[in-house]
Amino acid sequence: MKRAAALAGLLAAALVAALPGSAAGVPDLVPACTPELAYSLRPGQEMDAGSRGAGYAPNLLSTDAHGDPRPPSAARIEWSARAVVDESGRDTGVVPKIGGDLDLAIEIATGERVTFRATCIAASVGFPLGLVVYANGIVRGWPGAEARRALVHFEAYTDGSAYVALVDGADCELNHDARIVTDDPYVSGAAAFSGLPARLVFAETSCANRFGDPFPATRAPGQTP
């Protein structure tokens, strides 16, 4: 186990060393999942943060795509993430523009390769020590299914650690019985970052809130009732 962790660390370091100076411009930009229902922590925030990295997860807990539990296993995880918040020129109460991207590759020690590709962003969060992305997307290679929808909660930190929770379905219609989660201890590796903000920037979409209940106060320009 220690030898595998050391090897993963070397591979992660090699990956990061090969990255260009700006990681934020590498991933493509995908839109917010429900842009008319986006809101943020503070008005006037702007951020375009990115990360690329890889690491070793010694304790991956998972089910197959049908929700049947599988034995815990080690895994190697690679990621490319982007978190975007743009409220420039927008009045207070008008929803922010959020987006980003997330690509994941999970190489499970049992031999499976699970990949995730974001189709829309449900939350973009950045702070001096890392970033967080919630994304709906498509998973391939999940044991028991060729391709299916999933929501991923992803966190990456400047110390090289990361956290991944993949849940079957999409935000507001999740099936928590089918999941892949990096349990404690989480992912340990190395990563490159760019564009991290000097203070917390937080924006998310919501399918549970409607206009005035309690936010956002007004509809974004161009949106119809």
C-alpha positions in Angstrom: 0.0 0.0 0.0 2.8 2.4 0.9 4.6 1.6 -2.3 1.5 2.3 -4.4 1.0 5.6 -2.6 4.5 6.6 -3.3 4.2 5.7 -7.0 1.0 7.7 -7.2 2.7 10.7 -5.6 5.5 10.5 -8.2 3.0 10.3 -11.1 1.1 13.2 -9.7 4.2 15.3 -9.4 5.2 14.5 -13.0 1.7 15.5 -14.2 1.8 18.9 -12.4 5.3 19.6 -13.6 4.1 19.2 -17.1 1.3 21.7 -16.7 1.4 25.2 -18.2 1.7 28.1 -15.8 -2.1 28.9 -16.0 -4.3 25.9 -15.1 -7.5 27.9 -15.3 -7.5 28.3 -19.1 -7.1 24.6 -19.8 -10.6 23.1 -19.1 -13.5 24.1 -21.3 -16.3 26.3 -19.8 -19.7 24.7 -19.3 -22.7 26.7 -18.1 -24.7 26.8 -14.9 -27.3 24.0 -14.5 -30.2 26.4 -13.7 -28.8 29.9 -14.5 -32.0 31.7 -13.7 -31.8 30.4 -10.1 -28.2 31.2 -9.4 -27.2 33.2 -6.4 -24.0 34.1 -4.5 -22.6 34.9 -1.1 -21.8 38.5 -1.9 -22.6 40.8 -4.9 -19.9 41.9 -7.2 -17.7 38.8 -7.0 -15.5 37.7 -9.8 -13.4 34.5 -10.1 -11.9 32.2 -12.8 -10.0 29.6 -10.8 -8.5 26.3 -12.1 -6.7 23.2 -10.9 -5.1 20.1 -12.4 -3.8 17.3 -10.3 -3.6 13.7 -9.4 -3.5 11.7 -6.2 -3.9 8.5 -4.4 -7.1 7.5 -2.5 -6.4 4.6 -0.1 -10.0 4.1 0.9 -12.5 4.4 -1.9 -16.1 3.4 -0.9 -18.4 2.6 -3.7 -21.5 0.7 -4.9 -22.1 -0.6 -8.4 -24.4 1.4 -10.6 -27.4 -0.4 -9.1 -26.5 0.5 -5.5 -25.1 -2.9 -4.5 -22.0 -2.3 -2.2 -18.5 -3.2 -3.4 -15.5 -3.9 -1.2 -13.4 -0.8 -0.2 -10.5 -0.3 -2.6 -7.6 2.0 -3.3 -7.7 4.3 -6.4 -5.7 6.8 -8.3 -7.6 10.0 -9.3 -6.8 12.6 -11.9 -8.7 15.9 -12.2 -9.1 19.0 -14.2 -11.4 21.6 -12.7 -12.5 25.1 -13.3 -14.7 27.4 -11.1 -16.1 30.7 -12.6 -18.2 33.4 -11.0 -18.8 36.7 -12.9 -21.0 39.5 -11.5 -19.2 42.4 -13.2 -21.6 45.1 -14.3 -24.5 43.4 -12.6 -26.9 45.1 -10.2 -27.4 43.8 -6.7 -30.1 41.2 -6.8 -29.5 40.1 -10.4 -28.2 36.6 -10.6 -24.5 36.0 -11.2 -23.1 34.2 -14.2 -21.5 31.0 -13.0 -19.9 28.1 -14.7 -16.7 26.1 -14.9 -15.8 22.5 -15.8 -14.8 19.2 -14.2 -13.2 16.1 -15.7 -12.3 13.2 -13.5 -10.6 9.8 -14.1 -10.7 7.2 -11.3 -8.5 4.2 -11.7 -9.7 1.7 -9.1 -7.3 -0.9 -7.9 -9.7 -3.7 -8.8 -9.2 -2.8 -12.5 -12.1 -0.5 -13.4 -11.7 3.0 -14.9 -14.5 5.4 -14.1 -14.6 8.8 -15.9 -16.7 11.9 -15.3 -17.4 14.7 -17.7 -19.3 17.8 -16.6 -22.3 19.0 -18.6 -23.3 21.9 -16.3 -22.1 23.5 -13.0 -24.3 23.6 -9.9 -21.8 25.4 -7.7 -18.5 27.3 -8.1 -16.5 28.1 -4.9 -13.0 29.4 -4.5 -10.8 30.6 -1.7 -7.0 31.1 -1.1 -6.4 27.4 -0.3 -8.4 25.7 -3.0 -11.7 25.3 -4.9 -14.9 23.4 -4.8 -17.1 22.4 -7.8 -20.5 20.8 -7.9 -21.3 19.5 -11.4 -23.9 17.4 -13.1 -22.5 15.2 -15.9 -22.0 11.8 -17.5 -20.1 8.9 -15.8 -18.7 6.1 -17.9 -17.2 2.9 -16.6 -19.2 2.7 -13.4 -19.5 -1.1 -12.8 -23.0 -2.2 -13.8 -23.7 0.5 -16.4 -22.1 1.9 -19.6 -23.0 5.5 -19.1 -25.3 7.3 -16.7 -25.9 10.8 -15.1 -24.3 11.8 -11.9 -23.6 14.7 -9.6 -20.0 15.2 -8.4 -19.0 17.1 -5.3 -15.3 17.9 -5.9 -12.8 19.7 -3.6 -9.1 20.3 -4.3 -6.6 22.0 -2.0 -3.2 23.7 -2.5 -1.6 21.0 -0.2 -2.3 18.4 -2.9 -5.3 16.8 -1.1 -8.7 16.4 -2.7 -12.1 14.9 -2.1 -14.6 13.3 -4.5 -18.2 12.2 -4.0 -20.0 10.9 -7.0 -23.8 10.3 -6.6 -26.1 8.8 -9.2 -28.7 11.1 -10.8 -28.6 14.9 -10.9 -29.0 17.7 -8.4 -32.6 17.6 -7.0 -33.1 14.0 -8.2 -30.2 12.1 -6.7 -30.1 8.4 -5.9 -27.9 8.3 -2.8 -27.9 4.5 -2.8 -25.5 4.5 -5.7 -22.2 6.4 -5.1 -18.5 6.5 -5.2 -16.8 8.4 -2.4 -13.2 8.9 -1.3 -13.5 8.2 2.4 -11.1 9.4 5.1 -8.1 9.5 4.5 -9.1 11.3 1.3 -6.9 11.9 -1.8 -3.3 12.8 -1.3 -1.2 14.0 -4.3 -0.1 17.1 -6.1 -1.9 19.8 -8.0 -1.4 23.1 -9.9 -3.7 26.0 -9.3 -4.4 29.4 -10.9 -6.8 32.3 -10.3 -7.6 31.4 -6.6 -9.3 34.5 -5.1 -7.9 36.3 -2.0 -11.1 35.7 -0.1 -14.1 33.3 -0.3 -16.1 33.4 -3.5 -19.3 31.3 -3.6 -22.1 31.0 -6.1 -24.5 28.2 -6.7 -27.7 27.3 -8.5 -30.8 25.9 -6.9 -33.8 24.0 -8.1 -35.4 24.2 -4.7 -35.7 28.0 -4.5 -37.9 30.1 -6.6 -37.8 33.9 -7.2 -38.4 35.8 -4.0 -38.3 32.6 -1.9 -36.1 34.0 -0.6 -33.7 34.8 -3.5 -32.7 35.8 -6.1 -34.6 39.1 -5.9 -34.9 39.6 -9.7 -34.8 37.5 -12.8 -31.6 37.7 -14.9 -31.7 39.8 -18.0 -33.2 37.8 -20.9 -35.0 35.2 -18.8 -38.7 34.8 -19.2 -41.2 33.9 -16.4 
